[in-house]
């Protein structure tokens, strides 16, 4: 079972990165095969940090801190290699999150029908790992239809650079979100977030309901979508958006 984490920093001037950093570092316990972080912002594009084996410190410095005046997206995977996908020899292209065609994907779980999807949609593959088909699948049929087409257990964090959005979805695999001013984080487990066990946390935690998806933008989020509605969702970025709470950190002088 892999560990995934990430964040949308939608107001970088007030956002704190504590939750993102601790969630990424905590996810290492869920996967020692490889460690990867992908960062995207409109001005800088995609930047990647990849390491074969257990994760190391310094990943944030490597991919870069948030831009000062625009949203910045992060997704991460600590991968535990399933027996069915084991290979003795692996390279950098086999380290998730996978990036292609303006899409980046972090995935916890197994895609049971990856070979069938490759054949049906003539998808390109850069790795034998099942997650690697998702960028090409999304580019071919759209993000929500792609999610609905996947079989198996999964939780996904998807950066769509064309729409400047972060899609989070899950079937029966867990996925938790944490909100505080200026930033929304996600992780495979709520316990990945620092101070998660404290009764008076300085942030809010929400568990994404099973078989739902949500899309986050710099100016708000679209309502969670139930699985049976995914096939009809257009995903054009014009869905009704709910604004994030207008709260700032208080300082005492």
C-alpha positions as CSV (number, residue, x, y, z in Angstrom):
1,X,0.0,0.0,0.0
2,X,1.5,3.3,-1.1
3,X,1.3,6.7,0.7
4,X,0.2,9.8,-1.2
5,X,0.0,13.4,-0.1
6,X,0.1,16.9,-1.5
7,X,-1.4,20.4,-1.5
8,X,-2.9,23.3,-3.3
9,X,-1.4,26.5,-2.1
10,X,-4.0,29.0,-3.3
11,X,-2.9,32.0,-1.2
12,X,0.9,31.7,-0.9
13,X,1.3,35.0,1.1
14,X,-0.6,33.5,4.1
15,X,-0.2,29.8,3.6
16,X,1.9,27.7,6.0
17,X,3.5,24.6,4.7
18,X,3.7,22.6,8.0
19,X,0.9,20.2,7.1
20,X,2.3,19.5,3.6
21,X,5.8,18.9,4.8
22,X,4.8,16.5,7.7
23,X,2.3,14.6,5.5
24,X,4.8,14.0,2.8
25,X,7.5,12.9,5.3
26,X,5.0,10.7,7.2
27,X,3.9,8.9,4.0
28,X,7.4,7.3,3.8
29,X,6.2,4.7,6.3
30,X,3.7,3.4,3.6
31,X,6.2,2.8,0.8
32,X,10.0,2.3,0.7
33,X,10.3,1.3,-3.0
34,X,10.5,4.9,-4.3
35,X,9.8,8.5,-3.3
36,X,8.6,11.3,-5.7
37,X,7.3,14.8,-5.5
38,X,5.8,16.8,-8.4
39,X,5.3,20.6,-8.2
40,X,3.4,22.7,-10.7
41,X,2.6,26.4,-11.0
42,X,1.4,28.4,-14.0
43,X,4.7,30.3,-14.5
44,X,7.2,27.5,-13.7
45,X,5.4,24.4,-15.1
46,X,6.2,21.0,-13.7
47,X,9.2,20.3,-11.5
48,X,10.0,16.8,-10.2
49,X,12.0,15.2,-7.4
50,X,12.5,11.5,-7.7
51,X,14.5,9.1,-5.5
52,X,14.8,5.3,-5.7
53,X,14.2,3.9,-2.2
54,X,12.9,5.6,0.9
55,X,12.4,9.4,0.8
56,X,15.0,11.9,1.8
57,X,14.9,15.4,3.3
58,X,15.4,18.3,0.9
59,X,12.6,17.5,-1.5
60,X,10.9,20.9,-1.0
61,X,14.1,22.8,-1.7
62,X,14.6,20.6,-4.8
63,X,11.2,21.3,-6.4
64,X,10.8,24.8,-5.0
65,X,8.7,26.7,-2.6
66,X,5.4,28.2,-3.6
67,X,5.3,31.1,-6.0
68,X,4.7,34.4,-4.3
69,X,1.8,35.6,-6.4
70,X,0.1,32.6,-8.0
71,X,-1.2,29.1,-6.9
72,X,1.2,26.3,-6.6
73,X,0.3,22.5,-6.6
74,X,2.2,19.6,-5.0
75,X,1.6,15.9,-5.2
76,X,3.7,13.1,-3.7
77,X,3.9,9.3,-3.7
78,X,5.9,6.9,-1.5
79,X,5.5,3.7,-3.4
80,X,5.3,0.2,-2.0
81,X,5.7,-2.2,-4.9
82,X,2.9,-4.7,-5.5
83,X,4.2,-8.2,-6.2
84,X,2.4,-8.3,-9.5
85,X,4.4,-5.3,-10.7
86,X,7.8,-6.2,-9.3
87,X,10.8,-5.6,-11.5
88,X,14.4,-6.1,-10.5
89,X,15.6,-3.3,-12.7
90,X,13.8,0.1,-12.4
91,X,14.7,3.6,-13.6
92,X,13.6,7.1,-13.0
93,X,10.7,6.8,-15.3
94,X,9.2,4.1,-13.0
95,X,9.0,6.5,-10.0
96,X,5.6,8.1,-9.4
97,X,4.0,10.6,-9.4
98,X,3.8,10.3,-13.2
99,X,3.7,13.3,-15.4
100,X,2.6,13.6,-19.1
101,X,0.4,15.6,-21.4
102,X,-0.1,18.4,-18.8
103,X,-1.3,15.9,-16.2
104,X,0.4,14.6,-13.0
105,X,-0.9,11.7,-10.9
106,X,-0.3,10.4,-7.4
107,X,-2.0,7.0,-6.8
108,X,-2.5,4.7,-3.9
109,X,-3.9,1.3,-4.9
110,X,-4.0,-1.0,-7.9
111,X,-5.6,-0.5,-11.3
112,X,-7.0,-3.9,-12.2
113,X,-7.9,-3.1,-15.8
114,X,-4.8,-1.1,-16.9
115,X,-4.0,-3.5,-19.8
116,X,-7.6,-3.4,-21.0
117,X,-7.6,0.5,-21.0
118,X,-4.4,0.6,-22.9
119,X,-5.8,-1.6,-25.6
120,X,-9.2,0.1,-25.7
121,X,-7.9,3.7,-26.0
122,X,-4.4,3.0,-27.5
123,X,-2.7,4.7,-24.6
124,X,1.0,5.5,-24.4
125,X,3.0,4.0,-21.5
126,X,6.2,5.3,-20.1
127,X,6.4,2.6,-17.4
128,X,5.2,-0.9,-16.6
129,X,3.6,0.5,-13.4
130,X,-0.2,0.7,-13.7
131,X,-0.5,4.4,-12.6
132,X,1.6,5.5,-15.6
133,X,-1.4,5.1,-18.0
134,X,-3.5,7.7,-16.2
135,X,-2.1,10.9,-17.8
136,X,-2.7,9.5,-21.2
137,X,-6.2,8.2,-20.3
138,X,-7.2,11.6,-18.9
139,X,-5.9,13.3,-22.0
140,X,-7.9,10.9,-24.2
141,X,-11.3,10.8,-22.4
142,X,-11.2,13.5,-19.7
143,X,-10.5,13.4,-16.1
144,X,-13.9,12.3,-14.7
145,X,-14.6,9.7,-17.3
146,X,-11.1,8.4,-16.8
147,X,-11.7,8.0,-13.0
148,X,-15.0,6.3,-13.7
149,X,-13.3,3.9,-16.1
150,X,-10.7,2.7,-13.7
151,X,-11.3,-0.6,-11.9
152,X,-9.6,-1.6,-8.7
153,X,-8.9,0.1,-5.3
154,X,-7.6,3.6,-5.5
155,X,-7.2,7.1,-4.1
156,X,-5.9,9.7,-6.6
157,X,-4.4,13.2,-6.5
158,X,-4.4,14.7,-10.0
159,X,-2.9,18.0,-11.2
160,X,-4.6,19.2,-14.4
161,X,-2.4,22.0,-15.6
162,X,-4.8,23.0,-18.4
163,X,-7.5,23.8,-15.9
164,X,-5.2,24.8,-13.1
165,X,-7.0,22.4,-10.8
166,X,-6.3,19.6,-8.3
167,X,-8.7,16.6,-8.5
168,X,-9.0,14.4,-5.4
169,X,-11.0,11.2,-5.6
170,X,-11.3,7.8,-4.0
171,X,-13.4,4.6,-4.1
172,X,-12.8,2.5,-1.0
173,X,-9.2,3.6,-0.4
174,X,-9.0,6.4,2.2
175,X,-8.2,10.1,1.5
176,X,-8.2,12.9,4.1
177,X,-8.1,16.7,3.4
178,X,-6.8,19.4,5.8
179,X,-7.6,23.0,5.4
180,X,-6.1,26.1,6.9
181,X,-5.9,29.7,5.5
182,X,-4.3,29.7,2.1
183,X,-3.7,26.0,1.6
184,X,-5.6,22.7,1.2
185,X,-3.6,19.5,1.9
186,X,-4.4,15.9,1.3
187,X,-3.0,12.6,2.5
188,X,-3.7,8.9,2.6
189,X,-4.2,9.1,6.4
190,X,-5.4,11.9,8.6
191,X,-2.6,10.9,11.1
192,X,-0.1,12.0,8.5
193,X,-0.9,15.6,9.4
194,X,1.0,17.1,12.4
195,X,-1.1,17.6,15.6
196,X,-3.9,15.5,14.1
197,X,-4.4,13.8,17.5
198,X,-4.8,17.1,19.3
199,X,-8.3,18.2,20.5
200,X,-7.8,21.8,19.4
201,X,-6.0,21.7,16.1
202,X,-5.1,24.9,14.2
203,X,-6.7,23.5,11.1
204,X,-9.7,21.5,9.8
205,X,-9.7,17.8,8.7
206,X,-12.3,16.3,6.4
207,X,-12.4,12.7,5.2
208,X,-13.4,12.5,1.5
209,X,-16.5,10.2,1.5
210,X,-16.1,6.9,-0.3
211,X,-16.8,6.8,-4.0
212,X,-16.6,10.6,-4.5
213,X,-14.4,13.2,-6.1
214,X,-13.7,16.9,-5.6
215,X,-11.9,19.5,-7.7
216,X,-10.0,22.3,-6.1
217,X,-9.1,25.6,-7.8
218,X,-7.3,28.7,-6.7
219,X,-10.6,30.6,-6.3
220,X,-12.7,27.8,-4.7
221,X,-13.8,24.2,-5.1
222,X,-16.6,22.3,-6.9
223,X,-18.9,20.3,-4.7
224,X,-18.0,16.6,-4.2
225,X,-19.3,14.4,-7.0
226,X,-20.8,10.9,-6.3
227,X,-19.4,8.0,-8.4
228,X,-22.7,7.5,-10.4
229,X,-22.5,11.1,-11.6
230,X,-18.9,11.0,-12.8
231,X,-19.8,9.8,-16.3
232,X,-22.0,12.9,-16.9
233,X,-19.6,15.4,-15.5
234,X,-18.1,17.6,-18.2
235,X,-15.1,18.8,-16.2
236,X,-14.8,22.0,-18.2
237,X,-13.9,24.1,-15.2
238,X,-17.2,26.0,-15.2
239,X,-19.0,24.1,-12.5
240,X,-20.3,26.1,-9.6
241,X,-17.5,26.9,-7.2
242,X,-17.7,27.4,-3.5
243,X,-15.2,29.9,-2.0
244,X,-12.7,28.9,0.7
245,X,-13.3,30.5,4.1
246,X,-11.9,34.0,4.4
247,X,-9.7,33.6,7.5
248,X,-6.2,34.8,8.1
249,X,-3.6,33.9,10.7
250,X,-3.8,36.2,13.7
251,X,-0.6,37.6,15.1
252,X,-0.1,39.1,18.5
253,X,2.2,42.0,19.1
